[in-house]
C-alpha cells in the first residue's frame, strides 16, 4: 500500500525511497507534455519533508525516478535532462549548499563545500561522467550546461584575498570570485577560462562590501548564477549581485554589452528593470528571458517588486530594452533566492519559484501583477517549506537496468503484490506469475495496469512463489522481477 507520512511518499516495494509529496493546485488543458524535474531540499533549521535528492515526477505528482542522497546535508541542484553525444542524459550538481547545515553558517549563499561536483547519468541511470571545476575553484551549484560540442560550461567559485577598504569593507578581506569554465568532457581539458574579478569592477556591486564583516570577511560581490552560449562565440552571463546580465566575447574575453546594473549599455523602459535576478536566457527575436527575484532579503534592501518571469525585447540599434512578457504568481510572491523560467516547445513558460515551494506553467502571453491568474495552466505546491533551486519540464525515456521490485503479502489465500520499478518511464502494465515451486510458475494475470509509482495487485493465489513482468505500450516484456516468496501476514 502506497501511503504518505508527514508529506512524503512511502512504498512497500521500495522502503528506502521517501520523496516529497506535492499538491496539484491548478491543472488546465494546454500544458506541454513531459515529466517534471526537481531537486528537493530545505535550509538548516527547517523541517525537511522526505529526502533530498533528484526527483522526476509525472504531471499528476507521482514519482517516476528518485535518487535519494545519504542525508539532508547533501543536495542536488540544476537537475535536468540534456543531450550529450546526441543522447539524452540527466545532469545535476551535488554538494552541500551553505545555509543547509550549521557547520558553515557565515558563508555567503551559493558557496559549496570542497568536493562539490557535477554528475552525468545515461538513460539507464548509470553514472557516466563526474566533472569538477579546475584551477583551484570549487564547482558552483548554479550552472552546468552541455554544449553542442560535448563540452561543459560551468561556474567555479573561490575566495581571493584582498583589501576591501577601497570599497568600504575590511582590510584583510576576501572577494568571493567566480570563473566561467568550459571543459572537454572526453579529455577533461579546460579549454576556456574567464575570471570575473579580472573583467568586472567590484565597485559596481549592489551588495555593500561592509557585508563582509558578518560573513568571515568574504564579500559576495558578483554572484554569477547562469551562463548560456549565444551567437558568434558569445556567452550570456547573469550576475545577481550586480543586477546585470553581460554579453561576453569568448575570443577576446571582453564584455560586449551589459544589460542592467550601474553601467547598463541599454536604457530600460517601463517595467523592464530587474534586480537580484536568475536564469538569463536568449530568446528569439533579440529577446532575453530571466527570473526577476527583485528581492534579496538582505537588511536595507526592500523588495523592488513581486518576483516574476520577465522577457525583455532588445533594440540593438537604439540600445533600449522594453518588457515584452511578464509572468506573475497568484498570490504575489517575494522570492529571496533561486528560481528559473524555462521555455517549453509549445511556447508555454515553466517557472520554478526558487525558495518558495511552487512551480507553475503559463501560456505564452503571460499575465500582469493586476491579473496574475490569467494564462496560468498548471501549478504544483511542494510539501511544507521544501524548495528546488530550479525546476524543469522535459520529455524523458528512462530504461533502468536493475529488475523491478516486488513484495508479496499473503492472507487467507489472497496475495497482495506490491510492485515498482524506479525510473522506468515505459512500463504501463504488469503480468503476474505464480507457482508452488521456483521452476513452476504460470501466468495468473495477463495485464494489470500500472497505477502511480507503486502498483498493488490482488490475486487469489497462495503461490507461494511470485514474479512480475513489466509490459510496455505494445505489450512487450521490458523487465522481469526476481522470483519472490510471499510472506504470510500471520507470520509477522
VOGU-3710 file (C-alpha; in Angstrom, 3 decimals, decimal comma):
1> xxxxxxxxxx> 0,000/0,000/0,000  1,376/3,361/-1,023  0,977/5,860/1,793  2,244/9,277/2,738  3,936/10,005/6,035  4,182/13,678/7,018  4,028/14,757/3,389  6,467/12,152/1,993  5,760/9,032/-0,026  6,302/5,580/1,477
11> xxxxxxxxxx> 6,312/2,379/-0,599  6,154/-1,287/0,397  8,257/-2,369/-2,577  10,790/0,473/-2,234  11,120/1,083/1,523  14,249/3,235/1,182  12,610/5,834/-1,057  10,773/8,733/0,568  10,394/11,550/-1,980  8,305/14,541/-1,044
21> xxxxxxxxxx> 4,661/14,526/-1,995  3,291/17,502/-3,911  -0,133/19,065/-4,281  -1,563/19,895/-7,701  -3,186/23,314/-7,250  -4,121/24,063/-10,868  -4,436/21,723/-13,853  -5,985/23,018/-17,069  -5,793/21,952/-20,725  -2,924/23,204/-22,851
31> xxxxxxxxxx> 0,100/22,125/-20,804  3,172/20,870/-22,634  3,989/17,140/-22,500  6,838/15,939/-20,335  7,972/14,992/-16,862  8,858/17,415/-14,070  12,429/17,592/-12,770  13,059/18,924/-9,249  15,733/18,509/-6,579  14,095/18,965/-3,157
41> xxxxxxxxxx> 15,908/20,291/-0,098  15,458/22,969/2,525  17,567/25,158/4,774  19,024/24,238/8,143  16,562/24,644/10,978  13,529/23,978/8,749  11,835/20,582/8,764  12,667/18,684/5,583  9,809/16,641/4,154  11,143/13,396/2,720
51> xxxxxxxxxx> 14,710/13,054/1,439  16,998/15,317/-0,531  17,970/14,147/-3,984  16,856/14,248/-7,618  13,211/13,605/-8,411  11,352/13,092/-11,677  7,553/13,324/-11,384  4,669/12,976/-13,788  2,127/15,774/-14,081  -0,114/14,048/-11,538
61> xxxxxxxxxx> 2,673/14,392/-8,968  3,609/10,705/-8,926  7,318/9,890/-8,600  8,882/8,386/-11,716  12,519/8,248/-10,567  14,044/9,237/-7,272  17,715/9,193/-6,327  17,896/9,945/-2,600  21,062/11,309/-1,033  22,616/9,937/2,180
71> xxxxxxxxxx> 21,437/12,783/4,401  19,791/16,204/4,256  23,161/17,979/4,385  23,935/16,920/0,797  21,871/18,402/-2,028  21,391/18,323/-5,770  20,678/21,408/-7,866  20,093/22,222/-11,530  18,689/18,717/-12,103  17,531/18,320/-15,692
81> xxxxxxxxxx> 17,687/16,420/-18,959  20,267/17,474/-21,539  21,840/15,983/-24,669  25,330/14,513/-24,621  26,718/12,934/-27,788  23,202/13,334/-29,223  21,704/11,141/-26,495  19,518/12,225/-23,580  21,235/12,281/-20,198  20,480/13,513/-16,690
91> xxxxxxxxxx> 22,745/16,172/-15,175  22,981/17,684/-11,716  25,247/19,425/-9,223  25,921/17,614/-5,960  27,383/19,021/-2,764  26,449/20,924/0,369  24,825/24,326/-0,015  25,770/26,907/2,562  22,826/27,529/4,827  21,738/23,895/4,827
101> xxxxxxxxxx> 23,893/22,890/7,774  25,149/24,639/10,877  28,855/24,000/10,256  29,331/26,983/7,949  26,568/29,468/8,744  28,616/32,504/7,696  29,494/31,544/4,141  27,541/33,505/1,531  24,755/31,591/-0,170  25,931/29,695/-3,219
111> xxxxxxxxxx> 29,359/28,646/-1,977  29,756/24,919/-1,686  31,938/22,617/0,344  35,118/21,409/-1,388  34,345/18,205/-3,254  31,227/19,587/-4,913  30,811/18,098/-8,375  28,637/17,807/-11,453  27,255/14,401/-12,464  26,018/12,974/-15,766
121> xxxxxxxxxx> 23,810/9,855/-15,890  22,706/7,971/-19,011  19,206/6,685/-19,793  19,926/3,567/-17,745  20,740/5,763/-14,702  24,409/4,831/-14,847  26,935/7,499/-13,860  28,990/8,238/-16,980  30,879/11,428/-16,025  31,928/13,331/-12,933
131> xxxxxxxxxx> 33,075/16,895/-13,623  34,696/19,386/-11,262  35,845/22,975/-11,638  39,590/23,455/-12,177  42,359/25,971/-11,383  41,664/25,852/-7,655  37,978/26,726/-7,974  35,089/24,810/-6,419  32,212/23,670/-8,622  29,367/26,118/-8,082
141> xxxxxxxxxx> 25,777/24,932/-7,796  24,198/27,371/-10,238  25,001/26,154/-13,724  26,139/23,081/-15,655  25,334/23,159/-19,370  26,417/20,639/-22,001  27,161/22,351/-25,310  26,621/21,084/-28,842  30,374/20,367/-28,895  30,032/17,915/-25,983
151> xxxxxxxxxx> 31,822/20,276/-23,649  30,504/21,531/-20,309  30,044/25,138/-19,267  30,134/25,633/-15,511  30,834/28,184/-12,798  33,731/27,927/-10,360  33,927/29,841/-7,086  36,986/30,765/-4,989  37,726/33,219/-2,190  40,506/35,599/-3,258
161> xxxxxxxxxx> 42,305/37,586/-0,502  42,121/41,334/-0,957  41,993/44,727/0,682  38,324/45,681/0,676  38,788/49,103/2,263  38,520/50,957/-1,099  35,017/49,514/-1,321  34,044/50,070/2,309  34,971/46,623/3,612  37,665/45,127/5,859
171> xxxxxxxxxx> 41,379/45,385/5,020  42,023/41,673/5,314  39,011/40,505/3,397  38,183/38,193/0,513  36,473/38,642/-2,820  34,040/35,805/-3,484  35,340/35,434/-7,007  33,846/33,404/-9,822  35,134/31,947/-13,041  33,393/30,635/-16,117
181> xxxxxxxxxx> 34,960/27,398/-17,291  34,484/25,200/-20,327  35,724/21,632/-20,003  36,063/18,968/-22,679  34,033/16,072/-21,313  36,073/13,422/-23,117  39,550/14,594/-22,145  38,855/16,653/-19,024  40,840/19,517/-20,563  39,994/23,075/-19,523
191> xxxxxxxxxx> 39,503/24,837/-22,865  38,044/28,184/-21,747  38,503/30,211/-18,563  37,083/33,638/-17,754  37,984/35,313/-14,457  35,156/37,581/-13,313  37,312/39,686/-10,976  39,650/40,487/-13,884  36,833/41,846/-16,038  34,101/43,249/-13,772
201> xxxxxxxxxx> 34,623/46,087/-11,283  33,539/45,007/-7,779  32,595/48,625/-7,072  29,548/48,092/-9,291  28,116/45,558/-6,852  24,747/46,281/-5,279  25,882/44,431/-2,158  27,957/46,669/0,116  31,475/45,483/0,916  30,666/46,104/4,573
211> xxxxxxxxxx> 28,574/42,903/4,424  31,889/41,013/4,590  32,122/41,943/8,267  29,356/39,447/9,043  30,465/36,691/6,644  34,018/35,784/7,692  35,456/38,704/5,706  34,034/37,381/2,412  32,358/39,846/0,051  29,944/38,130/-2,316
221> xxxxxxxxxx> 30,116/40,984/-4,801  29,317/39,196/-8,101  27,256/36,023/-7,544  27,293/34,573/-11,059  24,274/32,314/-11,460  23,713/31,481/-15,128  25,636/31,054/-18,377  24,315/30,460/-21,863  26,026/30,241/-25,231  24,986/32,810/-27,784
231> xxxxxxxxxx> 25,718/33,539/-31,446  29,194/34,394/-32,746  31,078/32,707/-29,900  29,499/34,745/-27,119  28,228/33,994/-23,643  25,257/35,447/-21,787  26,121/35,696/-18,077  23,872/36,699/-15,182  25,395/38,257/-12,041  22,760/38,543/-9,337
241> xxxxxxxxxx> 24,604/40,960/-7,071  25,353/43,303/-9,985  21,690/43,384/-11,045  23,147/42,874/-14,504  23,444/40,494/-17,454  26,606/40,531/-19,565  27,298/39,566/-23,167  30,887/38,294/-23,362  33,124/37,693/-26,363  34,796/34,329/-25,724
251> xxxxxxxxxx> 37,662/35,031/-28,121  38,799/38,267/-26,503  37,237/37,974/-23,058  35,790/41,468/-23,476  32,335/42,489/-22,331  30,377/43,432/-25,465  27,418/44,912/-23,605  25,784/44,997/-20,199  22,052/44,864/-19,538  21,013/46,421/-16,218
261> xxxxxxxxxx> 23,141/47,363/-13,247  25,207/50,518/-12,723  26,806/50,520/-16,186  23,938/49,357/-18,381  24,540/49,672/-22,118  20,767/49,787/-22,575  18,124/52,223/-21,471  15,430/50,203/-19,729  11,818/51,061/-20,398  8,809/50,837/-18,038
271> xxxxxxxxxx> 8,621/47,502/-16,156  11,894/46,410/-17,786  14,110/46,962/-14,744  15,140/43,889/-12,770  17,182/43,062/-9,671  18,676/40,048/-7,839  17,839/38,039/-10,982  18,467/34,432/-12,028  18,480/32,346/-15,194  19,151/34,748/-18,086
281> xxxxxxxxxx> 18,481/33,056/-21,445  18,479/34,031/-25,103  15,094/34,001/-26,822  14,215/34,518/-30,466  13,929/37,989/-31,937  16,575/39,787/-29,842  14,833/38,889/-26,614  16,218/37,887/-23,220  14,282/35,983/-20,575  15,087/35,893/-16,868
291> xxxxxxxxxx> 13,619/35,188/-13,461  13,391/38,514/-11,663  13,633/37,861/-7,926  13,508/41,627/-7,244  14,356/40,810/-3,623  17,351/39,554/-1,654  16,096/39,523/1,918  19,190/41,485/2,962  18,745/44,221/5,585  18,227/47,584/3,959
301> xxxxxxxxxx> 17,035/46,121/0,656  13,221/46,033/0,468  11,591/44,202/-2,450  11,802/46,095/-5,725  8,654/44,319/-6,930  6,962/40,938/-6,846  9,032/38,050/-8,173  8,147/37,226/-11,778  9,305/35,762/-15,034  10,363/38,521/-17,419
311> xxxxxxxxxx> 11,080/38,646/-21,161  12,843/41,743/-22,465  12,911/42,904/-26,087  16,263/44,462/-27,004  16,685/47,090/-29,701  20,334/46,721/-30,671  20,363/49,957/-32,707  18,701/52,259/-30,195  20,155/50,243/-27,280  16,860/50,103/-25,432
321> xxxxxxxxxx> 15,138/47,266/-23,591  11,383/47,020/-23,057  9,217/44,486/-21,246  7,768/42,015/-23,762  6,097/39,441/-21,441  5,698/39,021/-17,691  4,653/36,010/-15,612  3,434/36,659/-12,067  2,254/34,299/-9,339  -1,179/34,344/-7,766
331> xxxxxxxxxx> -0,966/35,265/-4,927  2,079/37,551/-5,071  5,436/36,038/-4,109  8,569/37,793/-2,869  11,275/35,257/-3,607  14,559/35,821/-1,787  16,710/33,382/-3,750  16,860/30,914/-6,646  14,299/30,408/-9,410  14,148/29,966/-13,182
341> xxxxxxxxxx> 11,921/30,250/-16,243  12,069/27,610/-18,973  10,615/27,982/-22,448  8,684/24,848/-23,424  8,433/23,546/-27,012  4,803/24,673/-27,374  5,663/28,222/-26,284  4,461/27,845/-22,679  6,680/29,080/-19,855  7,606/26,838/-16,921
351> xxxxxxxxxx> 8,522/28,820/-13,824  10,277/27,481/-10,751  9,767/29,876/-7,859  13,090/29,091/-6,165  12,968/29,481/-2,428  9,158/29,482/-2,465  7,624/25,974/-2,742  5,866/26,279/-6,115  6,237/25,614/-9,802  3,897/26,972/-12,475
361> xxxxxxxxxx> 3,210/26,628/-16,178  1,826/29,586/-18,104  0,503/30,023/-21,606  2,847/32,125/-23,739  1,073/35,532/-23,468  1,709/35,652/-19,701  -0,042/37,994/-17,287  0,352/41,133/-15,199  0,527/41,787/-11,456  -3,016/43,147/-11,682
371> xxxxxxxxxx> -4,388/39,868/-13,056  -1,872/37,125/-12,187  -4,270/34,191/-12,654  -4,581/34,845/-16,392  -2,933/32,151/-18,550  -1,965/30,007/-15,545  -2,369/26,413/-16,751  -0,702/24,321/-14,090  0,650/24,731/-10,584  2,300/22,465/-8,032
381> xxxxxxxxxx> 2,977/23,184/-4,381  5,713/21,276/-2,535  5,426/19,884/0,976  5,977/22,394/3,791  8,985/24,634/3,002  10,762/22,226/0,674  12,282/24,005/-2,304  14,139/23,356/-5,538  16,801/25,693/-6,938  15,419/25,259/-10,440
391> xxxxxxxxxx> 12,567/23,213/-11,943  12,242/21,864/-15,473  9,770/20,030/-17,664  11,288/17,675/-20,222  10,357/14,573/-22,156  12,454/11,631/-20,956  12,749/7,897/-21,544  14,197/6,048/-18,557  15,370/2,458/-19,005  16,646/1,081/-15,671
401> xxxxxxxxxx> 18,864/-1,997/-15,811  18,040/-3,308/-12,351  14,945/-5,551/-12,090  11,577/-4,331/-10,819  10,969/-4,563/-7,084  8,332/-6,995/-5,794  6,991/-7,658/-2,305  4,159/-10,151/-1,674  1,887/-10,424/1,374  -0,446/-13,458/1,677
411> xxxxxxxxxx> -3,541/-13,637/3,836  -6,453/-16,117/3,643  -5,487/-17,451/0,222  -5,287/-13,917/-1,169  -1,951/-12,469/-2,239  -1,288/-8,735/-2,339  1,587/-7,890/-4,666  3,367/-4,537/-4,388  5,493/-3,762/-7,422  7,534/-0,755/-8,567
421> xxxxxxxxxx> 10,385/-0,061/-10,948  12,245/3,102/-10,045  12,986/5,126/-13,174  11,000/3,166/-15,745  9,012/5,514/-17,953  7,857/2,820/-20,386  6,032/0,441/-18,037  2,234/0,625/-18,409  1,163/-2,763/-17,013  2,291/-5,891/-15,197
431> xxxxxxxxxx> 1,999/-9,621/-15,921  1,836/-11,794/-12,797  3,166/-15,331/-12,495  2,750/-17,678/-9,522  3,502/-21,270/-8,592  4,262/-23,797/-5,907  7,944/-24,007/-6,852  10,622/-21,686/-8,207  10,703/-23,504/-11,534  6,957/-23,986/-11,828
441> xxxxxxxxxx> 5,451/-20,548/-12,427  2,368/-19,903/-14,525  0,718/-16,687/-15,664  -2,243/-15,847/-13,440  -2,742/-12,194/-14,513  -2,091/-11,168/-18,113  -2,406/-7,417/-17,693  -2,653/-5,356/-14,513  -2,490/-1,643/-15,262  0,240/0,294/-13,535
451> xxxxxxxxxx> -1,021/2,892/-11,058  1,407/5,554/-9,899  4,890/4,686/-8,705  3,805/1,536/-6,876  1,071/-0,795/-8,135  -0,848/-3,073/-5,766  -2,211/-6,219/-7,438  -4,547/-8,591/-5,570  -4,727/-12,232/-6,734  -6,432/-15,353/-5,409
461> xxxxxxxxxx> -3,334/-17,488/-5,002  -1,121/-18,669/-2,193  1,822/-19,118/-4,509  3,911/-19,161/-2,514  6,283/-18,045/-5,291  5,561/-14,994/-7,426  7,134/-12,996/-10,227  6,052/-9,990/-12,277  6,962/-8,851/-15,771  6,802/-5,197/-16,849
471> xxxxxxxxxx> 4,897/-4,549/-20,086  5,255/-1,564/-22,391  2,520/0,038/-24,519  2,827/-2,669/-27,153  2,570/-5,475/-24,616  6,213/-6,462/-24,850  8,068/-7,554/-21,723  10,714/-4,953/-20,837  11,667/-6,102/-17,344  11,321/-9,110/-15,056
481> xxxxxxxxxx> 11,463/-9,176/-11,274  13,222/-11,774/-9,215  11,102/-14,678/-8,022  9,772/-13,760/-4,581  8,328/-15,998/-1,888  5,215/-14,483/-0,375  5,116/-13,518/3,286  2,091/-14,669/5,260  0,661/-11,843/7,301  0,025/-14,150/10,253
491> xx> 3,758/-14,957/10,337  4,673/-11,374/11,175
//
